[in-house]
Structures are given as C-alpha cells and as structure tokens.
Amino acid sequence: MVPVLAWVGLIPLHAQTPVPARPADPNQAIPAQPVVPAVPAAPLSVTNAPAGDTNAPSANPQAPTVTLTVLADVSLKKVLQELAQNWADSLPSNPQVPLALTNAGTIRNKIMDGEVWDVVISADVDDVKAMTDKGLLLAAGQRSLARNTVVIYGRHALIKDDDLEWFDLIGTEWKRVAFGNPELVASGRVVKRALDKHDLYDGDHMKLYTTAPNEERVLAVAEREQADAVFVYKTDLVDFNLPGFEGYLIKDEDAPPVFYIASIAAKSKNPDLGRAFLDYLTGDSARAVWAKYGFETD
C-alpha cells in the first residue's frame, strides 16, 4: 500500500466548462434516498475504434477481437482513459478496453448483482473487502494503484485568523456546502466521517448541505454559485479554478486518503489479460501519467 503524503498546493488554472447538474437547494437536508448516478454505466471505448463499437476489427482482420472490460470509479476518468489507451497501443493484439465509469456505490451494486466484468477499480476499501469476502473479486493479485486526498474548496474567509480551520467556517462563513452523497460516493463517505468528528453532521447542520452523485457534479454546484464551499478530491482541482475560492487543508486524521484498489473479478472472461493490465497500471511507465493528473503513487 502506498504511504500517506502531506497536502500539496493547488494549481489554479482556467476553470472547466460547467457540467449540467440537478438543481441543488441548499435549504434542504440531504435526501434520504440514494441519488441516481449522474455518470452512465455504458462502456466508454478507449481504443482506436469508434466509441462503443466493441465489434470493430483489430489490426489483423483474421484475429479475433480481444476485449478487457473495466468497471472503475469515475474520479479516475481522465487518467484511466490515457493509461488504458497507452497500454492497448503497446500490445500487438491492440485490445479494446471499454471503460464503465461510475461511483463507488454503483460499482458495489453492479458486482453484488452478478454483473460480469474483467477488472474492477474501487475507491472504497470497505466495499472491496465486502465483495472479496463474498467471492466476487479475487483476493489474489489485488493492487493499490494510487491514492487521492479529499479537500475543501471554499470562498476566501472574511475573517483572517491563522487559527481558523475548515470546520470553524461551516455554518459561520460558509452557509451552503456541497459534497458527494455518502450513500454512493467514496469521497462523500470520507466527508461524513470528518463532519461527524467535529459534530457537524447532525440535525442542526443538515440544512447547510447539498449532495451530488460524483465530484464533478459537486464542482458544478459551486460554479452555479449555489455553494460557499465544496468537498472534492485534490485531483479535481488540478485544472479547475473558481475566482474567490481557495483550498483548505484537511488533516489526515479527519479525512484519511482514499486508495484506489484494483481487482480481477471472479467472473472475468480474461483474467490473465486483466493481470497484465494491472501490472501496467502499477509499473514505472504509468507513474508519470498518474502524476500528470495529480494522483500519488509513491
């Protein structure tokens, strides 16, 4: 398992194009029922074939198409697309690697429901353990690919006080706070733990919070000026900059790092190819790509 590193500074660049999201009402409490994932589970092709065309011919028209299906956390979208493409291009068979990207809760539900996948990459260690204990994921060969850190990105504090921490600002300067739905999103579960620790996840504070089915949708709430602060991953801020906002440190004891665990599914049709893919994701040539998107592997 990769060790924990300290917070590193944010890199403020140009803001991304806003992503449509469901309307957020900061005056309502977190909904009791899970939110339907915003990211479709339909596979996203990262091969040279047209997206979604799993029957496209390989470089050798006489050779059968080789496909490795991957179900992964949506927070890995950009880095995993690049890594999967690089890996596929490096092999003579040029396999297709369709990616289905969604949140941790949906990944768990899909595997528990018996869906067939080759590789599963989850951001929730407890979910991985539960699926492994049920024999749905193979314990042998599981890999910790990288880690991420939950941060809070909020409006500049009006009161300048070096002793003020993020939890001092919730309910005082920050009246509207958004984060991933803890029922579905791994980062949201970390946030719930941090809020609980500081007695901020109770009836008196629930009206402050709005939840979304992934971190991208959380950032969209802030872009629409419907939140004073948002909990997201550090990697979400690598190419995102919102005027008037800054990153605030959350100590590891409040919000421990999130580890991305990759496993071969018990029902995998290509377990050997899956192991080769995991070898690549944890190899030296992949480290620079992980670092490019802000993930930590050392």
TORKOL-4160 file (C-alpha; in steps of 0.2 Angstrom, whole numbers, padded with zeros to 4 digits, m for minus):
298
<pt num="1" X="0000" Y="0000" Z="0000"/>
<pt num="2" X="0007" Y="0017" Z="m0005"/>
<pt num="3" X="0011" Y="0028" Z="0010"/>
<pt num="4" X="0002" Y="0044" Z="0015"/>
<pt num="5" X="0010" Y="0060" Z="0010"/>
<pt num="6" X="0006" Y="0078" Z="0016"/>
<pt num="7" X="m0006" Y="0090" Z="0007"/>
<pt num="8" X="0002" Y="0099" Z="m0008"/>
<pt num="9" X="m0003" Y="0116" Z="m0015"/>
<pt num="10" X="m0017" Y="0118" Z="m0028"/>
<pt num="11" X="m0013" Y="0123" Z="m0045"/>
<pt num="12" X="m0026" Y="0136" Z="m0050"/>
<pt num="13" X="m0028" Y="0136" Z="m0069"/>
<pt num="14" X="m0043" Y="0140" Z="m0081"/>
<pt num="15" X="m0060" Y="0134" Z="m0075"/>
<pt num="16" X="m0068" Y="0120" Z="m0084"/>
<pt num="17" X="m0084" Y="0121" Z="m0094"/>
<pt num="18" X="m0098" Y="0119" Z="m0082"/>
<pt num="19" X="m0106" Y="0102" Z="m0082"/>
<pt num="20" X="m0125" Y="0102" Z="m0080"/>
<pt num="21" X="m0131" Y="0095" Z="m0064"/>
<pt num="22" X="m0148" Y="0093" Z="m0055"/>
<pt num="23" X="m0154" Y="0108" Z="m0046"/>
<pt num="24" X="m0147" Y="0110" Z="m0029"/>
<pt num="25" X="m0157" Y="0118" Z="m0015"/>
<pt num="26" X="m0145" Y="0122" Z="0000"/>
<pt num="27" X="m0160" Y="0125" Z="0011"/>
<pt num="28" X="m0165" Y="0106" Z="0011"/>
<pt num="29" X="m0157" Y="0092" Z="0020"/>
<pt num="30" X="m0148" Y="0078" Z="0012"/>
<pt num="31" X="m0160" Y="0067" Z="0003"/>
<pt num="32" X="m0164" Y="0051" Z="0012"/>
<pt num="33" X="m0164" Y="0040" Z="m0004"/>
<pt num="34" X="m0148" Y="0037" Z="m0014"/>
<pt num="35" X="m0146" Y="0049" Z="m0029"/>
<pt num="36" X="m0146" Y="0040" Z="m0046"/>
<pt num="37" X="m0128" Y="0041" Z="m0053"/>
<pt num="38" X="m0125" Y="0055" Z="m0065"/>
<pt num="39" X="m0112" Y="0046" Z="m0075"/>
<pt num="40" X="m0119" Y="0032" Z="m0086"/>
<pt num="41" X="m0113" Y="0015" Z="m0084"/>
<pt num="42" X="m0112" Y="0012" Z="m0103"/>
<pt num="43" X="m0094" Y="0007" Z="m0108"/>
<pt num="44" X="m0083" Y="0021" Z="m0114"/>
<pt num="45" X="m0071" Y="0014" Z="m0128"/>
<pt num="46" X="m0053" Y="0020" Z="m0126"/>
<pt num="47" X="m0047" Y="0010" Z="m0141"/>
<pt num="48" X="m0044" Y="0017" Z="m0159"/>
<pt num="49" X="m0061" Y="0010" Z="m0164"/>
<pt num="50" X="m0077" Y="0021" Z="m0163"/>
<pt num="51" X="m0083" Y="0024" Z="m0146"/>
<pt num="52" X="m0095" Y="0010" Z="m0141"/>
<pt num="53" X="m0091" Y="m0001" Z="m0156"/>
<pt num="54" X="m0085" Y="m0017" Z="m0147"/>
<pt num="55" X="m0085" Y="m0027" Z="m0163"/>
<pt num="56" X="m0073" Y="m0016" Z="m0173"/>
<pt num="57" X="m0060" Y="m0026" Z="m0182"/>
<pt num="58" X="m0042" Y="m0027" Z="m0175"/>
<pt num="59" X="m0026" Y="m0023" Z="m0184"/>
<pt num="60" X="m0026" Y="m0041" Z="m0190"/>
<pt num="61" X="m0043" Y="m0044" Z="m0198"/>
<pt num="62" X="m0041" Y="m0063" Z="m0196"/>
<pt num="63" X="m0038" Y="m0062" Z="m0177"/>
<pt num="64" X="m0052" Y="m0061" Z="m0165"/>
<pt num="65" X="m0055" Y="m0045" Z="m0156"/>
<pt num="66" X="m0048" Y="m0045" Z="m0138"/>
<pt num="67" X="m0058" Y="m0036" Z="m0125"/>
<pt num="68" X="m0055" Y="m0031" Z="m0107"/>
<pt num="69" X="m0070" Y="m0024" Z="m0098"/>
<pt num="70" X="m0066" Y="m0012" Z="m0084"/>
<pt num="71" X="m0078" Y="m0005" Z="m0071"/>
<pt num="72" X="m0070" Y="0009" Z="m0062"/>
<pt num="73" X="m0073" Y="0025" Z="m0051"/>
<pt num="74" X="m0077" Y="0040" Z="m0061"/>
<pt num="75" X="m0064" Y="0051" Z="m0052"/>
<pt num="76" X="m0051" Y="0041" Z="m0062"/>
<pt num="77" X="m0059" Y="0046" Z="m0079"/>
<pt num="78" X="m0045" Y="0056" Z="m0087"/>
<pt num="79" X="m0030" Y="0046" Z="m0080"/>
<pt num="80" X="m0038" Y="0029" Z="m0084"/>
<pt num="81" X="m0043" Y="0034" Z="m0102"/>
<pt num="82" X="m0025" Y="0039" Z="m0105"/>
<pt num="83" X="m0017" Y="0024" Z="m0097"/>
<pt num="84" X="m0029" Y="0011" Z="m0105"/>
<pt num="85" X="m0026" Y="0018" Z="m0122"/>
<pt num="86" X="m0007" Y="0018" Z="m0119"/>
<pt num="87" X="m0007" Y="0000" Z="m0114"/>
<pt num="88" X="m0019" Y="m0006" Z="m0128"/>
<pt num="89" X="m0007" Y="0003" Z="m0141"/>
<pt num="90" X="0008" Y="m0006" Z="m0133"/>
<pt num="91" X="0001" Y="m0023" Z="m0137"/>
<pt num="92" X="0002" Y="m0032" Z="m0154"/>
<pt num="93" X="m0016" Y="m0038" Z="m0151"/>
<pt num="94" X="m0022" Y="m0020" Z="m0148"/>
<pt num="95" X="m0036" Y="m0025" Z="m0136"/>
<pt num="96" X="m0051" Y="m0015" Z="m0134"/>
<pt num="97" X="m0053" Y="m0008" Z="m0116"/>
<pt num="98" X="m0071" Y="m0002" Z="m0114"/>
<pt num="99" X="m0072" Y="0008" Z="m0098"/>
<pt num="100" X="m0088" Y="0010" Z="m0087"/>
<pt num="101" X="m0086" Y="0024" Z="m0075"/>
<pt num="102" X="m0097" Y="0027" Z="m0060"/>
<pt num="103" X="m0097" Y="0030" Z="m0041"/>
<pt num="104" X="m0092" Y="0018" Z="m0028"/>
<pt num="105" X="m0109" Y="0013" Z="m0023"/>
<pt num="106" X="m0115" Y="0009" Z="m0040"/>
<pt num="107" X="m0099" Y="m0002" Z="m0043"/>
<pt num="108" X="m0103" Y="m0011" Z="m0027"/>
<pt num="109" X="m0121" Y="m0014" Z="m0033"/>
<pt num="110" X="m0116" Y="m0020" Z="m0050"/>
<pt num="111" X="m0104" Y="m0033" Z="m0044"/>
<pt num="112" X="m0116" Y="m0039" Z="m0030"/>
<pt num="113" X="m0129" Y="m0041" Z="m0043"/>
<pt num="114" X="m0118" Y="m0053" Z="m0053"/>
<pt num="115" X="m0113" Y="m0042" Z="m0067"/>
<pt num="116" X="m0099" Y="m0049" Z="m0077"/>
<pt num="117" X="m0083" Y="m0038" Z="m0078"/>
<pt num="118" X="m0064" Y="m0042" Z="m0080"/>
<pt num="119" X="m0057" Y="m0028" Z="m0069"/>
<pt num="120" X="m0065" Y="m0018" Z="m0055"/>
<pt num="121" X="m0057" Y="m0002" Z="m0048"/>
<pt num="122" X="m0065" Y="0005" Z="m0032"/>
<pt num="123" X="m0061" Y="0020" Z="m0022"/>
<pt num="124" X="m0069" Y="0012" Z="m0006"/>
<pt num="125" X="m0058" Y="m0001" Z="0003"/>
<pt num="126" X="m0073" Y="m0007" Z="0013"/>
<pt num="127" X="m0083" Y="m0011" Z="m0002"/>
<pt num="128" X="m0068" Y="m0021" Z="m0010"/>
<pt num="129" X="m0067" Y="m0031" Z="0006"/>
<pt num="130" X="m0085" Y="m0035" Z="0006"/>
<pt num="131" X="m0085" Y="m0040" Z="m0012"/>
<pt num="132" X="m0069" Y="m0051" Z="m0010"/>
<pt num="133" X="m0077" Y="m0059" Z="0006"/>
<pt num="134" X="m0092" Y="m0064" Z="m0005"/>
<pt num="135" X="m0080" Y="m0072" Z="m0018"/>
<pt num="136" X="m0085" Y="m0059" Z="m0031"/>
<pt num="137" X="m0067" Y="m0052" Z="m0033"/>
<pt num="138" X="m0051" Y="m0062" Z="m0032"/>
<pt num="139" X="m0041" Y="m0058" Z="m0017"/>
<pt num="140" X="m0025" Y="m0064" Z="m0026"/>
<pt num="141" X="m0017" Y="m0050" Z="m0036"/>
<pt num="142" X="m0027" Y="m0035" Z="m0029"/>
<pt num="143" X="m0017" Y="m0019" Z="m0031"/>
<pt num="144" X="m0017" Y="m0002" Z="m0023"/>
<pt num="145" X="m0015" Y="0009" Z="m0039"/>
<pt num="146" X="m0014" Y="0026" Z="m0032"/>
<pt num="147" X="m0021" Y="0037" Z="m0019"/>
<pt num="148" X="m0031" Y="0053" Z="m0018"/>
<pt num="149" X="m0035" Y="0066" Z="m0005"/>
<pt num="150" X="m0051" Y="0074" Z="0000"/>
<pt num="151" X="m0050" Y="0093" Z="0001"/>
<pt num="152" X="m0062" Y="0108" Z="0004"/>
<pt num="153" X="m0063" Y="0121" Z="m0009"/>
<pt num="154" X="m0072" Y="0137" Z="m0002"/>
<pt num="155" X="m0074" Y="0155" Z="m0003"/>
<pt num="156" X="m0060" Y="0166" Z="0005"/>
<pt num="157" X="m0063" Y="0168" Z="0023"/>
<pt num="158" X="m0068" Y="0186" Z="0028"/>
<pt num="159" X="m0060" Y="0185" Z="0045"/>
<pt num="160" X="m0042" Y="0182" Z="0043"/>
<pt num="161" X="m0036" Y="0171" Z="0058"/>
<pt num="162" X="m0022" Y="0158" Z="0056"/>
<pt num="163" X="m0031" Y="0148" Z="0069"/>
<pt num="164" X="m0047" Y="0146" Z="0060"/>
<pt num="165" X="m0049" Y="0129" Z="0052"/>
<pt num="166" X="m0061" Y="0122" Z="0039"/>
<pt num="167" X="m0073" Y="0116" Z="0052"/>
<pt num="168" X="m0074" Y="0133" Z="0060"/>
<pt num="169" X="m0081" Y="0141" Z="0044"/>
<pt num="170" X="m0095" Y="0129" Z="0041"/>
<pt num="171" X="m0111" Y="0137" Z="0047"/>
<pt num="172" X="m0102" Y="0153" Z="0050"/>
<pt num="173" X="m0095" Y="0160" Z="0034"/>
<pt num="174" X="m0100" Y="0145" Z="0024"/>
<pt num="175" X="m0119" Y="0143" Z="0024"/>
<pt num="176" X="m0120" Y="0132" Z="0009"/>
<pt num="177" X="m0109" Y="0116" Z="0007"/>
<pt num="178" X="m0109" Y="0103" Z="m0006"/>
<pt num="179" X="m0101" Y="0085" Z="m0006"/>
<pt num="180" X="m0104" Y="0068" Z="m0014"/>
<pt num="181" X="m0118" Y="0058" Z="m0007"/>
<pt num="182" X="m0111" Y="0047" Z="0006"/>
<pt num="183" X="m0123" Y="0033" Z="0001"/>
<pt num="184" X="m0114" Y="0032" Z="m0016"/>
<pt num="185" X="m0098" Y="0042" Z="m0017"/>
<pt num="186" X="m0082" Y="0037" Z="m0008"/>
<pt num="187" X="m0076" Y="0055" Z="m0005"/>
<pt num="188" X="m0093" Y="0058" Z="0002"/>
<pt num="189" X="m0091" Y="0044" Z="0015"/>
<pt num="190" X="m0074" Y="0052" Z="0020"/>
<pt num="191" X="m0083" Y="0069" Z="0022"/>
<pt num="192" X="m0096" Y="0062" Z="0033"/>
<pt num="193" X="m0083" Y="0055" Z="0044"/>
<pt num="194" X="m0074" Y="0072" Z="0045"/>
<pt num="195" X="m0091" Y="0081" Z="0049"/>
<pt num="196" X="m0096" Y="0068" Z="0062"/>
<pt num="197" X="m0079" Y="0070" Z="0071"/>
<pt num="198" X="m0082" Y="0089" Z="0073"/>
<pt num="199" X="m0101" Y="0087" Z="0077"/>
<pt num="200" X="m0106" Y="0095" Z="0061"/>
<pt num="201" X="m0117" Y="0080" Z="0054"/>
<pt num="202" X="m0132" Y="0082" Z="0065"/>
<pt num="203" X="m0150" Y="0089" Z="0063"/>
<pt num="204" X="m0144" Y="0107" Z="0067"/>
<pt num="205" X="m0132" Y="0107" Z="0052"/>
<pt num="206" X="m0141" Y="0096" Z="0039"/>
<pt num="207" X="m0149" Y="0111" Z="0031"/>
<pt num="208" X="m0132" Y="0118" Z="0026"/>
<pt num="209" X="m0128" Y="0103" Z="0015"/>
<pt num="210" X="m0132" Y="0098" Z="m0003"/>
<pt num="211" X="m0126" Y="0081" Z="m0011"/>
<pt num="212" X="m0122" Y="0075" Z="m0028"/>
<pt num="213" X="m0118" Y="0058" Z="m0036"/>
<pt num="214" X="m0100" Y="0062" Z="m0040"/>
<pt num="215" X="m0086" Y="0076" Z="m0038"/>
<pt num="216" X="m0089" Y="0083" Z="m0055"/>
<pt num="217" X="m0107" Y="0087" Z="m0051"/>
<pt num="218" X="m0101" Y="0094" Z="m0034"/>
<pt num="219" X="m0090" Y="0107" Z="m0043"/>
<pt num="220" X="m0104" Y="0112" Z="m0054"/>
<pt num="221" X="m0114" Y="0117" Z="m0039"/>
<pt num="222" X="m0100" Y="0129" Z="m0034"/>
<pt num="223" X="m0099" Y="0136" Z="m0052"/>
<pt num="224" X="m0118" Y="0140" Z="m0052"/>
<pt num="225" X="m0114" Y="0150" Z="m0036"/>
<pt num="226" X="m0125" Y="0138" Z="m0026"/>
<pt num="227" X="m0112" Y="0133" Z="m0013"/>
<pt num="228" X="m0099" Y="0143" Z="m0002"/>
<pt num="229" X="m0088" Y="0128" Z="m0001"/>
<pt num="230" X="m0087" Y="0110" Z="m0008"/>
<pt num="231" X="m0078" Y="0094" Z="m0003"/>
<pt num="232" X="m0069" Y="0086" Z="m0018"/>
<pt num="233" X="m0053" Y="0077" Z="m0022"/>
<pt num="234" X="m0037" Y="0086" Z="m0024"/>
<pt num="235" X="m0036" Y="0079" Z="m0042"/>
<pt num="236" X="m0052" Y="0088" Z="m0046"/>
<pt num="237" X="m0043" Y="0105" Z="m0044"/>
<pt num="238" X="m0028" Y="0102" Z="m0055"/>
<pt num="239" X="m0036" Y="0111" Z="m0069"/>
<pt num="240" X="m0050" Y="0120" Z="m0060"/>
<pt num="241" X="m0050" Y="0137" Z="m0054"/>
<pt num="242" X="m0065" Y="0147" Z="m0047"/>
<pt num="243" X="m0062" Y="0165" Z="m0043"/>
<pt num="244" X="m0064" Y="0169" Z="m0025"/>
<pt num="245" X="m0061" Y="0151" Z="m0019"/>
<pt num="246" X="m0046" Y="0143" Z="m0011"/>
<pt num="247" X="m0041" Y="0126" Z="m0005"/>
<pt num="248" X="m0041" Y="0122" Z="0014"/>
<pt num="249" X="m0031" Y="0109" Z="0022"/>
<pt num="250" X="m0040" Y="0094" Z="0030"/>
<pt num="251" X="m0029" Y="0084" Z="0041"/>
<pt num="252" X="m0027" Y="0065" Z="0038"/>
<pt num="253" X="m0034" Y="0061" Z="0055"/>
<pt num="254" X="m0050" Y="0070" Z="0049"/>
<pt num="255" X="m0051" Y="0064" Z="0031"/>
<pt num="256" X="m0039" Y="0049" Z="0028"/>
<pt num="257" X="m0033" Y="0047" Z="0010"/>
<pt num="258" X="m0043" Y="0037" Z="m0002"/>
<pt num="259" X="m0035" Y="0022" Z="m0010"/>
<pt num="260" X="m0040" Y="0015" Z="m0027"/>
<pt num="261" X="m0040" Y="m0004" Z="m0026"/>
<pt num="262" X="m0040" Y="m0014" Z="m0042"/>
<pt num="263" X="m0046" Y="m0032" Z="m0043"/>
<pt num="264" X="m0049" Y="m0046" Z="m0055"/>
<pt num="265" X="m0067" Y="m0050" Z="m0055"/>
<pt num="266" X="m0071" Y="m0069" Z="m0051"/>
<pt num="267" X="m0082" Y="m0070" Z="m0067"/>
<pt num="268" X="m0068" Y="m0062" Z="m0078"/>
<pt num="269" X="m0068" Y="m0069" Z="m0095"/>
<pt num="270" X="m0049" Y="m0063" Z="m0097"/>
<pt num="271" X="m0041" Y="m0064" Z="m0080"/>
<pt num="272" X="m0023" Y="m0066" Z="m0087"/>
<pt num="273" X="m0026" Y="m0051" Z="m0098"/>
<pt num="274" X="m0033" Y="m0042" Z="m0083"/>
<pt num="275" X="m0017" Y="m0046" Z="m0073"/>
<pt num="276" X="m0006" Y="m0039" Z="m0087"/>
<pt num="277" X="m0016" Y="m0023" Z="m0086"/>
<pt num="278" X="m0014" Y="m0021" Z="m0068"/>
<pt num="279" X="0004" Y="m0024" Z="m0070"/>
<pt num="280" X="0005" Y="m0010" Z="m0082"/>
<pt num="281" X="m0005" Y="0002" Z="m0071"/>
<pt num="282" X="0007" Y="m0001" Z="m0056"/>
<pt num="283" X="0023" Y="m0001" Z="m0067"/>
<pt num="284" X="0036" Y="0013" Z="m0070"/>
<pt num="285" X="0029" Y="0019" Z="m0086"/>
<pt num="286" X="0012" Y="0023" Z="m0079"/>
<pt num="287" X="0019" Y="0033" Z="m0064"/>
<pt num="288" X="0021" Y="0049" Z="m0074"/>
<pt num="289" X="0003" Y="0048" Z="m0081"/>
<pt num="290" X="m0004" Y="0046" Z="m0063"/>
<pt num="291" X="0007" Y="0061" Z="m0058"/>
<pt num="292" X="0001" Y="0071" Z="m0073"/>
<pt num="293" X="m0017" Y="0071" Z="m0066"/>
<pt num="294" X="m0012" Y="0074" Z="m0048"/>
<pt num="295" X="m0013" Y="0056" Z="m0041"/>
<pt num="296" X="0001" Y="0050" Z="m0029"/>
<pt num="297" X="0009" Y="0033" Z="m0031"/>
<pt num="298" X="0025" Y="0034" Z="m0020"/>
